[in-house]
Amino acid sequence: MLSTRPTTLDDAPLITAHRHAMFAEMGKASDDALATMSLHFAPWVRRMLTEGKYLGWIVESDDKPVASAGLFLLEWPPHPLDPSNDHRGYILNMYVEPAHRRQGLAKQLVQLSLDECRRRGLGTVALHASDAGRPVYETFGFTVSNEMFYLHPTDALSP
């Protein structure tokens, strides 16, 4: 029997594990980078949960977590796409355990996130999609944007 519940502070280790697994499956980060990320992410997500800036949902099957997703509430300057709002939603950490994929759980979690954004009056919602996740998000009307990234070279981050 599947059930869905909001995340709590006690879910920080699960959210961290699902985030780690999500990035590991994408294959775009080393084991060391993922371990370091998880080490720093766990206290961050606890703080964001405590501050009410990170919301999320856990799908459970017989009380065992099988999927999760987060919604990060970002302060953002008013923008022509949402000219009267100073916040936007950011969907992150979408993860479904392999044995539970293709059952609509990701779509359910996206819908919960969008419903929460609508409830809060947030007109802009962003995310970064994996290749596997892109078709799910497109069914909700997400489109590719003109966002660009700059990453400091690794040696520039060393003291």
N, C-alpha and C positions, 0 to 999 in steps of 0.2 A: 504494500500500500504506500503510495507516494503522498507526501505532505510537504508543504512549503511554509517556512517561518522566517521572520526577520532575524538578522544576525544580532549577536550580543557580543559583549566584550570577551566572553569565554570562547568565542569562535575565532579569535585572532590567530591561534596556531593553525587551524584548518584553512583560513583565508590565505595565510602565508604558504602553506603546503600546496594549495590549489594554484596559487600564483606561480610558485616554483615549477610545478608540473606543467602549467600552461606554457611557460617560456621554454622549458626543456623539450616539450613536444614540437615547438616551432623550430628547434635546432639552430637558433641564431646566437647562442651564448654559451660560453664555456662553463664547465662544472664549477670552476672557481668563481666566476662572475655570478653564477646563480646562488652559490652558497653565501657570498658576500651580500648580494641583494637581499636574500631571505633574512640574514642576520640584522640588516638595517630596516627591512620592511616591517618585521614583527612589532618593534616598538612604535614605528610610525603609524601602523594601522590601529594599534591600541589607542594611541593619542587621538587619531581622527575619529574613531568610534566614540571615545569619551567626549570629544568636543561636538559631536553630532554632525561632523562634516563628511563622514563615511557612513553610508547606509548600505545594507545588503540583504540578500536572501539566501537561504540554504534550502535545497530540496533534499528530503530524506526519504529513503526506502527502508521501511521497518526500523526506523530510528537511526539508520546509518546514513551519513551525508554522501550524496552522489553527485551533487552539482551546486555551484554557487556563483554569485555575481555581486559586484559592488557598484555603487553610485557615489561618486565623489562630488560634493557640492563646492564649486569653485567660485570665488569672488572674481568677477570679470568686468571690465569697463563696458558701459553701454556701447553697443555696436549697431551699425545700420541693420543687421539682421534681427536684432532684438533691442531697439533703441531706448527702451525705458527700464531695462533690467540690468542689475549689477551682479548677477550670478548666472551661472550656466551649469548644466549637469555634464558629468563625464562618466561614462560607463566603463568599468574596468574589471579585471580579474574574472572574466567569464570562463568558467571551467565546468565541463561535464565529464565524469568518469567514463572511460572507454566503453564499459559494459552497458552504459545507460544512454549512449548517444543515439540519435535518430528517433527519439521518442517525443520531441517537441519541448524538451526541458530548456534549451537555450532560448527558444522563442518565448516561453513562459517568463523567463527571467528578464529578457529584454522588455517585454510588455509591462512587467512590474516596475522596472526602472522608468520607463516612459510615463506610466501612470503616476508615479511619484513626482516626476518632473512637472507633469501637467497640474497635479494637486498643488504644487508649490509655485505655479505660475512661471516656470522656466521655459522659455521659448526656444532655447538653443541647447542641443545635446550633442556632445562629441564623443568619439571613441577612436581607438586604433584597432583595426581589424586584422586578424591573421587571414591567410588565404582560405583556410577552412571556414572561418567565421563570416567572411564577407557576404556570401549568399544569404545568410540568416538576416544580417543587418539590412541588406538591400530590400528584403521583403517588407520592412518597416518604413522604407523611404530614405534611408541613409544614403548619401552620395559622397563621392570622392571630393575632397576639397583641395585648395591650393596651398595647404600647409607645407612648410619646409622645416628641416631639422639641421642644426649645427651641433656637432659633437666635438668637444675639445679632444685633441690628440691625447692619448694615454699619458705621455710624458709631461704634458702641460698640467696635469692634475697632481703630479707628485710634488711634495714640498721641496 
